[in-house]
Amino acid sequence: MATKKFIGEFLRFFNRLFELLPAERELYITQSRRYRRMMSRRKSPLVVLTPEGPYEAAYRGGKLIGPWRRPDPPEGAYRPGG
């Protein structure tokens, strides 16, 4: 029965989508439950390039849940005896 529920939800989503103006449409998509759920599955930290260099931010559900921190340099960046 899950498919029926899914299809219903999907159709409602699209019907609602086309009633909206393009600007509102984007807002609706980004605030929809499906989109938020999809975004919340991103458990891995996001690397953001800042003027000071790359930083990692832990995102969950579109919210910043962890502090900014410098990501570890890749293995190849270590030079022995440096």
Secondary structure, DSSP 8 states (H G I E B T S, - for coil): -HHHHHHHHHHHHHHHHHHS-HHHHHHHHHHSHHHHHHHHT--S-EEEEETTEEEEE-EETTEE-S--B-----GGG--TT-
